Amino acid sequence: MDYGIINKIIPFSSVDGPGNRTAIFFQGCNLNCKYCHNPETINSCINCGKCRDVCPKNLISIKEGNISWDYKECVNCDSCIKICENGSTPKTRKFHYKELIDEIKENMPFITGITTSGGECTLQHEFISKVFKEAKDLGLSTFLDSNGYKDFRDMEELLNYTDKVMLDIKAYDEEEHINLTLKSNKTILDNAIYLGNMNKLYEIRTVIVPEVLNNKYTVDKVSKLIGSMDGNIRYKLIKYRPLGVRTDLIKSYVPRDEYMEELRDIAINNGCNDVVIV
């Protein structure tokens, strides 16, 4: 696959892996998390055209049945996203992998690597394999930010060109995970073990959502899993924040600092040497 569908590119990011990196967010996701902070990345645009009428700059049109968007003039008011009934966005771009590499080159030598995210980037793993191969030839490190729902054992070529993976484990209990995302976590947990044994895991992340998830149980089980593989794998505990989320699907609040510290202590006592709260 020579082409990929990309939601946005952040030229310089210090939060998507180590160092200063270019972060590439792909459109489309195979989970539907209730607390998703960018739910417009989940579904593909169905070209209904409703977003045309609300664009204050008249930058959205339909050409040959497909939505067209003038990204150069866009002011990012997100009126198109707010009106979309499909949980999508017209603001995506189709890239040939060579075109994407050209964009990445413009950020050198100010970056140490690239990170692909989403949505869920592994849905376009064949495209990313081509991008990562080119990036490695440029001397850049390659990181994947993934929800882990797609089996990494079926993506050998991608892993060959991937330095590290940042993996979400949203809930350890399967029933709880299904309630949160509509999908099982069995493959995700299998992926964590598989990647950990390959020395491909950079970090595991868990979002802490008060009164919705059994946070202590998940942190206890995940941190024990990390400790059993490699205590130096980073465990990132992320505070739930009601920003951009679909509040009709979830009711929660930002967890207290004291609670986050309590969870960090659990992880440290279970053998995690690098626990980060954000």
TAMOKA-V872467 format. One record per pair of residues at least 4 apart in sequence whose ideal C-beta (glycine too) atoms are under 8 Angstrom apart, sorted by the first residue. I is the first residue (numbers start at 0). GAP is how many residues later the second one is. D is the distance in whole Angstrom. If there is no record, write none. Layout:
i: (I;I)
gap: (GAP;GAP)
d: (D;D)
This chain:
i: (0;0;0;0;1;1;1;1;2;2;2;2;2;3;3;3;3;3;3;3;3;3;4;4;4;4;4;4;4;4;5;5;5;5;5;5;5;5;5;6;6;6;6;6;6;6;6;6;6;6;7;7;8;8;8;8;8;9;9;9;9;9;10;10;10;10;11;11;11;11;11;11;12;12;12;12;12;13;13;13;14;15;15;15;15;15;15;15;16;16;16;16;16;16;16;16;16;17;17;17;17;18;18;18;18;19;19;19;20;20;20;20;20;20;20;21;21;21;21;21;21;21;22;22;22;22;22;23;23;23;23;23;23;23;24;24;24;24;24;24;24;25;25;25;25;25;25;25;25;25;25;26;26;26;26;26;26;27;27;27;27;27;27;27;27;27;28;28;28;28;28;28;28;28;29;29;29;29;29;29;30;30;30;30;30;30;31;31;31;31;31;32;32;32;33;33;33;33;33;33;33;34;34;34;34;34;34;34;34;34;35;35;35;36;36;36;36;37;37;38;38;38;38;39;39;39;39;39;40;40;40;41;41;41;42;42;42;43;44;44;44;44;44;44;45;45;46;46;46;46;47;47;48;48;49;49;49;49;50;50;50;50;50;50;50;50;51;51;51;53;53;53;53;54;54;54;54;55;55;55;56;56;56;56;58;58;58;58;59;59;59;59;59;59;60;60;61;61;61;62;66;68;68;68;68;69;70;70;73;77;78;79;79;79;79;80;80;83;83;83;94;94;94;95;96;96;96;96;96;97;97;98;99;99;100;100;100;100;100;101;102;103;103;103;103;103;103;104;106;107;107;110;111;111;112;112;112;112;112;112;113;113;113;113;113;113;113;114;114;114;114;114;115;115;115;115;115;115;116;116;117;117;117;118;119;119;119;119;120;120;120;120;120;121;121;121;121;121;121;121;122;123;124;124;124;124;124;125;125;125;126;127;127;127;128;128;128;128;128;128;129;130;131;131;131;131;131;132;132;133;134;134;134;135;135;135;140;140;141;141;141;142;142;142;142;142;142;143;143;143;143;143;144;144;145;145;145;145;145;146;146;146;146;147;147;147;147;147;147;147;147;148;148;148;149;149;149;150;150;150;150;151;151;151;151;151;151;152;154;155;156;157;158;158;161;162;163;163;163;164;164;164;164;165;165;165;165;166;166;166;166;166;166;166;166;167;167;167;167;167;168;168;168;168;168;168;168;168;168;169;169;169;169;169;169;169;169;170;170;170;170;170;170;170;171;171;171;171;171;171;171;171;172;172;172;172;173;173;173;173;174;175;175;175;175;176;176;176;176;176;177;177;177;177;179;179;180;184;185;186;187;188;188;189;190;191;191;191;191;192;192;192;193;194;194;195;195;195;195;195;195;195;196;198;200;200;200;201;201;202;202;202;202;202;203;203;203;203;203;203;204;204;204;204;205;205;205;205;205;205;205;205;206;206;206;207;207;207;207;207;207;207;207;207;207;207;208;208;208;208;208;208;209;209;209;209;209;209;210;210;210;211;211;211;211;212;213;214;214;214;215;215;215;216;217;218;218;218;218;218;219;219;219;220;221;221;221;222;222;222;222;222;222;222;222;222;223;223;223;224;225;225;225;225;225;225;225;225;226;226;226;226;227;228;230;230;230;230;231;231;232;232;233;233;233;234;234;234;234;234;235;235;235;235;236;236;236;236;236;236;236;236;237;238;238;238;238;238;239;239;239;239;240;241;241;241;241;244;244;245;246;254;254;255;256;257;258;259;259;260;260;261;262;263;263;263;264;265;266;266;267;267;267)
gap: (123;125;126;129;94;95;125;128;91;92;93;94;124;22;90;91;93;96;120;123;124;127;21;22;23;39;87;88;89;119;18;19;20;21;86;87;88;89;94;18;19;20;31;33;34;82;84;85;111;112;17;83;13;14;15;16;94;6;12;13;14;15;11;95;96;100;8;9;10;95;98;99;7;8;9;10;102;5;6;7;263;5;7;99;101;127;129;150;4;96;98;124;126;128;147;149;185;94;95;123;184;92;93;94;122;90;91;92;90;91;92;93;94;120;122;81;82;85;89;91;92;93;91;92;93;94;122;76;90;91;92;93;97;107;13;16;91;92;93;94;96;15;90;91;92;93;94;95;97;98;102;14;17;62;65;91;92;13;14;15;16;90;91;92;95;96;7;12;13;89;90;91;94;118;90;93;117;119;120;153;89;116;118;150;151;152;4;10;149;150;151;137;147;148;146;147;178;211;212;215;216;145;172;174;177;205;210;214;215;217;6;209;210;204;206;207;208;81;206;48;205;206;207;41;44;47;48;49;48;77;78;45;46;77;43;44;45;44;22;41;43;44;45;47;40;42;15;18;19;20;37;38;13;18;4;33;34;35;4;9;16;28;29;32;33;39;8;9;10;25;26;28;29;4;5;24;25;19;21;23;13;16;17;18;10;11;14;15;7;8;9;10;20;30;6;7;4;5;6;5;23;5;21;22;23;4;20;22;17;4;4;4;9;10;11;8;10;4;5;6;4;5;8;4;4;30;33;34;37;4;36;4;4;31;4;30;33;34;37;4;4;4;7;10;31;34;36;33;4;30;32;29;28;29;22;27;28;29;30;50;17;18;21;26;27;28;29;27;28;29;30;51;5;12;15;27;28;29;4;28;5;27;29;4;26;27;29;30;4;7;23;24;25;6;22;24;28;30;33;36;27;4;4;25;30;32;33;4;31;32;4;4;16;30;4;26;28;29;31;32;4;4;4;10;26;29;30;4;28;4;5;7;26;4;6;25;22;23;19;20;21;19;20;21;22;23;59;14;18;20;21;22;20;21;4;19;20;21;22;20;21;23;41;4;19;20;21;39;40;43;44;34;38;39;4;5;37;4;36;39;40;6;7;13;39;42;43;41;4;4;4;4;39;41;38;37;36;37;38;30;35;36;37;36;37;38;39;21;24;25;28;34;36;37;38;20;36;37;38;39;16;19;20;23;35;36;37;49;53;7;10;11;15;36;37;43;48;5;6;9;14;42;43;47;4;5;13;17;45;46;49;50;4;41;44;45;4;10;11;12;4;4;37;38;42;4;6;7;8;11;4;5;6;7;32;33;4;4;4;4;4;4;36;4;4;4;9;12;33;4;32;36;4;5;6;4;5;29;30;33;34;37;32;31;28;29;32;31;32;30;31;32;33;73;18;22;29;30;31;32;30;31;32;33;9;12;13;16;29;30;31;32;31;32;33;5;7;11;29;30;31;32;47;51;52;55;4;6;31;41;43;46;5;30;42;43;45;49;40;41;42;28;38;39;40;5;4;4;40;48;4;47;50;4;4;4;18;44;47;48;4;46;50;4;4;13;45;4;12;43;44;45;47;48;49;52;4;46;47;4;4;5;7;9;41;44;45;46;4;43;44;45;43;4;40;41;42;43;41;42;39;41;40;41;42;32;37;39;40;41;39;40;41;42;23;26;27;30;38;39;40;41;40;15;16;21;38;39;12;13;14;15;13;5;10;11;12;4;5;4;4;4;5;4;4;4;4;4;17;4;16;4;4;4;11;13;4;4;5;8;4;5;7)
d: (7;4;5;8;6;6;7;7;6;7;6;8;7;7;7;5;7;7;5;4;7;8;7;5;7;8;5;8;6;7;6;7;6;7;6;5;8;6;7;5;6;5;8;8;5;7;7;6;7;6;5;8;7;7;5;7;6;7;7;4;8;8;6;8;5;8;6;8;7;7;7;7;7;5;7;4;7;8;6;8;8;5;4;4;6;7;6;8;5;7;5;8;4;8;7;7;7;7;8;8;8;7;3;6;8;6;5;6;6;6;5;6;5;8;7;8;5;5;5;8;5;7;7;5;8;6;8;7;6;7;5;7;8;8;8;7;8;5;6;6;8;8;6;7;5;5;7;4;7;5;8;6;7;8;5;7;5;7;7;7;6;7;5;7;5;7;8;6;5;6;5;4;7;7;5;6;7;5;7;7;7;5;6;4;7;6;7;6;6;5;8;7;6;5;6;8;8;8;7;4;4;8;6;6;8;6;5;8;5;7;7;7;7;8;6;5;6;8;6;5;8;8;6;5;7;7;6;4;7;6;4;5;7;7;5;5;4;6;6;7;5;7;6;7;5;7;7;6;5;5;8;7;5;7;8;6;7;7;6;5;7;8;4;6;6;5;5;7;7;4;6;8;5;5;5;6;6;8;6;7;8;6;7;6;6;4;5;6;6;7;6;8;6;6;8;5;7;6;7;5;4;7;5;6;8;6;7;6;7;6;7;7;7;5;7;5;7;5;6;8;5;4;8;7;6;6;4;5;7;7;8;7;6;6;6;7;5;7;8;7;8;7;8;6;7;8;7;7;5;7;8;7;7;6;7;5;3;6;6;7;8;8;5;6;8;6;7;8;4;7;6;8;4;5;8;8;6;7;6;4;8;7;8;7;7;5;7;7;8;6;6;7;7;8;7;5;5;8;7;7;7;6;6;7;5;8;5;7;8;8;7;6;8;6;6;8;5;5;8;6;7;6;6;4;7;4;6;7;5;7;4;5;8;7;6;6;5;8;6;5;5;7;6;5;7;6;7;8;5;8;5;7;8;5;8;6;7;6;7;8;5;8;7;8;5;6;7;7;4;4;7;6;6;6;7;7;7;8;5;7;7;8;6;8;5;6;6;6;6;6;7;6;7;7;7;8;6;7;4;5;5;6;6;5;5;8;7;8;7;6;7;6;7;5;7;8;8;5;8;8;7;6;7;6;6;7;6;7;5;6;6;6;7;7;6;8;8;4;4;6;7;6;7;5;8;8;7;8;6;4;4;6;7;6;7;7;6;6;6;7;6;6;6;6;8;6;7;7;4;8;7;7;6;8;8;7;8;6;6;6;7;7;8;6;6;6;7;7;6;6;7;7;7;4;5;8;5;8;8;4;6;7;7;8;8;8;5;7;7;6;4;7;5;8;6;6;7;7;6;7;8;4;8;6;8;6;6;6;8;7;6;7;5;8;6;8;5;8;6;7;6;6;5;8;7;7;5;7;4;7;5;8;7;7;5;6;5;7;8;6;8;8;6;8;5;7;6;6;8;6;6;7;7;6;6;6;7;5;5;6;6;6;7;7;7;7;8;6;6;6;4;8;4;7;5;8;6;5;7;7;7;7;5;6;8;8;7;5;5;5;2;6;7;7;5;6;4;8;5;6;8;7;4;8;6;5;5;7;5;7;8;5;8;6;6;6;6;7;7;7;5;7;5;6;5;7;7;7;5;8;6;7;6;6;7;7;7;8;6;7;7;5;6;7;6;7;7;6;5;7;8;7;7;6;5;6;6;6;4;5;6;8;6)
